Amino acid sequence: MAKLIYSLFTTALVQVANLGFGIAAARLLGPTDRGVLAYQVTLSAVIATLFSFGIGEAIAYKATAKSGAFPHSTYVVSSVVYGIAGTLAWLAVYPLVTSISNNDQYVAYLIFAVYPALNYITVSFVAWFAGAGQTRAWNIQRLLVQLAQPLTLACFILIEGPSISSFAFSIVAAHVLAVGVGVYQISIPSFLKRPRWVDMKEVFQLGAQSFGTRLSNLIRDNADRLIVGTFAASNILAQYVVAVSFAQIFNAYSQTIIQLYFSRIGATLNSEKKADIERESAFLIFGGGIAATLVSVWAGKWLVTMIFGDKFAMAGELAPVLVGGMVFSSMKALIAAHALAMGRPWLASKIDVYAVVPTIALMLFSVRFGGAFGAAYAFAASQAITACATILAYRTYRKRVGVSQASLTC
């Protein structure tokens, strides 16, 4: 219980810092520039996700196994290699999908080129700490990334004033700081060992199995914004992004529960206590989801306008729908965490693979005819359908495994 309270407290700090960063972007940049920044951040995250090759999921699994012979330099080198591919993709893709109209946007475009490699390393650190049950180190990593962003941004605003590039640089600077502290937390000698090709290959193969879940998270967090940004003006994208920021409050809570219980799931995989952990984590997410949905329906619009300003009243109307979608998404993420702890990430991942084309088609159709509201309803509907399918597949597998084990004992 102490770890849960501590993690929820740090999650609150992370979310406050994240909200503060979003509020600053909304109020200082205005709807148009806020939309441009949102498009850059979203596209860079999409490219980083596609070229991550599941390194976070693979490292979490290795940490759960507590392989003492596994050199940390392995995933650092992999992160750099994956990062180079991500950088080249970013430099090539961004000018093709949107125009760069001024020098501020161009500088931000160059700054985001280094984001993939830094993101992979910090994701690997968080995954290792979570899988190994090192709650304090995991929370420090999360806090560093989120708290350093507004602090760095404040320094740049005092010197040059608000701009898209100042926001971009603060994001990259926060990841640089997190990487440095992460190396110190694990110990510098651990990263001086020669990386082993066998381990790099194993990380790649294990991460590739979680491609479906990773792709689903990509669609959940980014595809809707890219589609809205493509078919709607920048100020409409800003409204949608602000609504998503509000909905992410619950997502941060649910991810905390999942990460906190992941190491316990792995440690008790063959224990009778596992069922209790499953019920406990599911109850915390489901109960929190009901509370978050009710709050967003009753006071969502008032909260959004109070926090982000009267210019974002439309975002307050979108928020309840997106919160509902986040609840279903969290249920699916919980099942994916259990499947990964069992060493069967494909069990949950395959549902996401099957749902990719229908989900994107639904979003394209909804955004084309319903704008930002169409995207919100499409997001909620797609997450509800895939969550139900994932739960059904997981229960079917568990039942089949239980029957097989019973037959072996007879």
N, C-alpha and C positions, 0 to 999 in steps of 0.2 A: 504493500500500500504506500510506503514511503517513496519508493521509486516512481509509482504512478503519480503521486501528488507533485513530486519534483519535476517530472517530465511534463505534466500539464502546466505547471507554473512557467517553465521555460518555453513551452509552446505558446503560452499567452504572450510572453515577451517577444517571441519570434513574430507572432501575428501582429502585435502592436507596431513593431518595427516595419513589417511588410505593409501594413495599412498606412503608416506614416509616410512611407516612400510613395505609395499610390496617391495619397492625399496631396503630397507635395507636387507630384506630376500633374494631377488634375487641376490644382489651383494655380500653379506657377506657369504651366505651359498652355493651359486652355484646351478646349475640345479638339481643335485641329492638330496641333503639335503633339498632344497626348495620343491621338490616334496614330500618328506617324511613329512615335516611340513604341507604341504597343505593337505595331506591325513588325518593327525591327526586332524587338524582344521575342515576339512569337516565332518569327521565321528562324531566328538563330537557335531557339529552343527546339524547333522541329528538326533542323539539320543536325543539331547535336544529338538528339534522340535517335535519329535514323543511323548515325554513324557510331553510336555507343557500343553496339554489338552486345548489349546486355551485361556490361561489365559490372554494374552495381549489383544485379541479382546474383551473378556468379561469385562475386567477392563475399556477399552476405552468406551464401551457402558454405564457402570455404571457411569463413569465420565461425559458423555454427559447428562445423566439424572440428574446429580448433586444431588445424594442422600446423604444428609448431615448425615444421620444415618448410613451410610455404614462404618464400621470400617476398617482402613487400615491394621490392624493386620490380617484380614481375608486372603488377598492375600499373605501376607508374610508367614503365616503358610502353605497355599496351595503351595507356591513356594518351601518351605523346603520339604514338603511331596513329591511333584512331583520330586524335585531334588534328593531325596534319590533313587527313582526308576530309574532316569536317571543315577545316579552314578553307581548303581549296573549293569545296562545294559552296560554302557561303559566299566567297568572292565571285564565283561564277553565276550563282543563282540569283542573288538579290537584285543586281542591275537588270536582269531579264524579266522579273515579275513586277517591278515598280520603278518609277523614275526617281532620280536623286535631283531635287530641284534647287538645293542651296549647299553652301559649304558646311553648314552645321550638320546636315544629314550625311554628307560624305565623310566627315571626320568620325561620326558615330558608326558608320558602316565599316570603316577600317578598324575601329576599336573592337567591335564585336567579332573580328576575325580570329582573335585569340581565345574567344570564349569556349569553344568545344573542348580543348585540352584541359583547361583549368576546371571546367565543369566535370569532366570525367574523373579527375583526381579527387576533387572534393566529394563527389558521389561515392567513389570507392572508399574514402575514409569513413564517411557516414555509414556505409553498408558494413564495413568491417566492424566498427564499434557496435552497431546494432546487432549483428550476427553473433558477436562474442559476448554480448550482454554487458558491454561497458557503457552504461547509461550516462554517466557523467561526461565522458569523452564525446559521446554521440551528441549530447545536448550542447556542449561547447562548440562543436563544429557547426551545428545549426544556428546557434546564436551569432557566431562570428560572421557568417555570410549575410544574415539579415540585419544585424545591428551596425555592421561596418558600412553598409550601403548608405543609410541616411547621414551618418557622421561624415563620410567622405564627400557626399553631396553637399552638405552644409559648408564645408571648406571651399569647394569650387564655386558655390553660389556667391560667397562673400568676395571672392576674387574676380570672377568673370560674369556673374549673373546667371540666371537659369537658362539652360539650353538643352537640346536633345543630347548633344555630345557629353555634357557634364553628367547627365543621368547614366549614359552608357559607360563612361569611365568609372563611375562609382560602383557599378555592378561588377566590372572586371577587377577593380581594386579590392573589393570585398573577397573575391575568390582567391586572389593572390595571398591575402592575409590568412585566409583559412587553410591554404595549402601549407604555408610556413608553419603555422601552429600545429597542423596535423602531423607533419614530419617530426616536430618536437615531441608531441604526445606519444607517438609510437617509439621514438628514439632514432636518432640520426644513423647509427651503425646498421640498423635494420634495412636501410635503403641503400647501403653501400655494397650489399651482396650482389653478386652477378645474377641477373634474371635468367630463369631457366625456360628453354623453349617448350619443354613438356608441360610446365605449369601454364604458360601463355596459351598453349593449344587447348588445355583443359578449360581454362577460363572462357576462351572463345566458344568452345563447343557447348558448355553449360549455359553461357549467356545466350547463345543462338536459340536454345530451346524456349526461352522466355520471350521470343520475338513477338508473339501474339499479344501477350499482356503489355509489353512495351508499346506496341503499336496502338493498342486500345487506350493506354494512358496518353499517348500522343494525340489521338483523336479527341479524347476527353478534355485535355488541357489546351489544345492549340488549333486543331483543324477548324473548329467553329469560328474562331477569331480570324483565321486566314480567309475563310469563305466570306465572312461579313466584311472584312477589309477589302476583299476583291470586288464585291458587288455593291458595297455601300460607301458613302463618303467617310472621310477620316473622323469627323465629329460623331457619326453614328457608331463607328467602331469604338470610340472612346466611351460612349454610353454603355456599350456591351461589356467592355473591359472593366469598367467600374463596378458593374453588377457582378461580374465574375469575382472581382476582388472581395466583395462582400460575402459571396457564397464560399469563398476559400477559407473563411473562418471555421466553418464546420469541417472542411477537408483537412485543415491542419490538425484539428482535434482527432479525427478518425485515424490519420496517419500516425499520430503519436501512439494511439492504442495499438495499432498494428505493429509498429516497430518495437514497442516496448515488450509485447508478448511474443515476438518472433523467436527470440533466443530461448524463451521458456518452452515454446512449442518444440523446438529442435532438441532441447535437453530432455524432454519427457516424451519423445516420439514413441518409444516402446513401453510407456508407463500408463497405468490406469488413470493417472491424473490428467492426461491429455484431454479427455472429454470435458473435464471441469474447466480447463483453460479455454477450450473452444466456446463453451457456454458463457463464460465470464466475459471474454472479449466481444462476443456477439451481442451480449446484453448491453455493454457499455456503448457500442456503436449504435445499436438500434434505439436505445433510450435517448442518447444525444441527438440522433437524427429527428426524433419526434419533437424534442424541445426546439431544435434549430428551425424546423419547418414552421412550427406554430409562431415563433417570434418573428420570422420573416414575413409571414402572412399578416400578422396584426400590426407590426411596426416597421416593416422593411423599408417602405418609401420614406417615412419620417427619418429613420436612422441614416439612410443613404444621403439624403439631401442635407441633413445636419452635418454629416462627416465630410462629404465631398463638395457640397455647395449646391445652390439652387439650379445651376446650369445642368445638373445631372439628375433631374427629377425622373426622366425616362428610365434611368438605371434602377431606381427604386421600384418601378413596376416590374422590371425583369427579374429582380433578385429572388422572389419566392420560388419561381419556376426553376431557377438554377440551383437553389439550395436543395430542392427535391431531387434534382438529378444527381447532386453530389452525394446524397444519402445512398442512392442505389449504387453509385460508383464505389462508395466505401465498402458496401457489402461484398461487391465483387473483388475488391482489393484484399479483403480479409480472407476470402476463399483462396485467392492466388498465393497469399503468404503461407497458408497451411499446405497447399500443394507443393510449394517450393521447399518447405521444411521436410516434407516427405521425400524430397528428391525427385518429384514428378511435376516440374513446372509446366510441362506441356498439357497437363490435365485441365488447367484453367486457361492456358494460353490459346489452345486450339479454338475455344469458343470465340475469342476475340478475332482470330484469323478469319473465321467464317463470317463474322459480323462486319468486317471492314467495308466491303463494297456496299452492302445495304445501308450502313450508317452514313457513309459519305454521300450516297445518292439521296438519302432522306434529308441530310443537311443542305445539300445543293438545292433541292426542290423547295425546301422550307424557306431558306434564305432568299431565294429568287423571288418568291411570291409573298413572303411574310416578313422579310427584313430581319431585324434583330430579334423580334418576338418569335419569328419562325425558327431561328437558330436556337433560341432558348427551349422551345417546346420539342424540337428535334433532339436536342441534347438530352433532355430528361427522358424522352421516350426510348432512345437508343440505350441509355444506361439501364433503364428498368428492364428492358428485354434481355440484354446480355447478362445482367445480374441474375435474373431468374434462371436462365439457361445454365449459367456457371454453377449455381447452387444445385440444380438438378443433376448435372454431370458429376459433381463432387460427391453428392449423396449416393448416386448409383455406383460410383467406383468404391466408396467405402463399404457399401453393402456387399459388393462382389468380392472384395478382399476379405471381408469378415466371413463370408460363406466358404471361401477357399481355405482360410486358416482353420476353420472348424472341421472341414473335411480331412485336412491333414492330420488333425489330432485324433480322429476316430480310428 
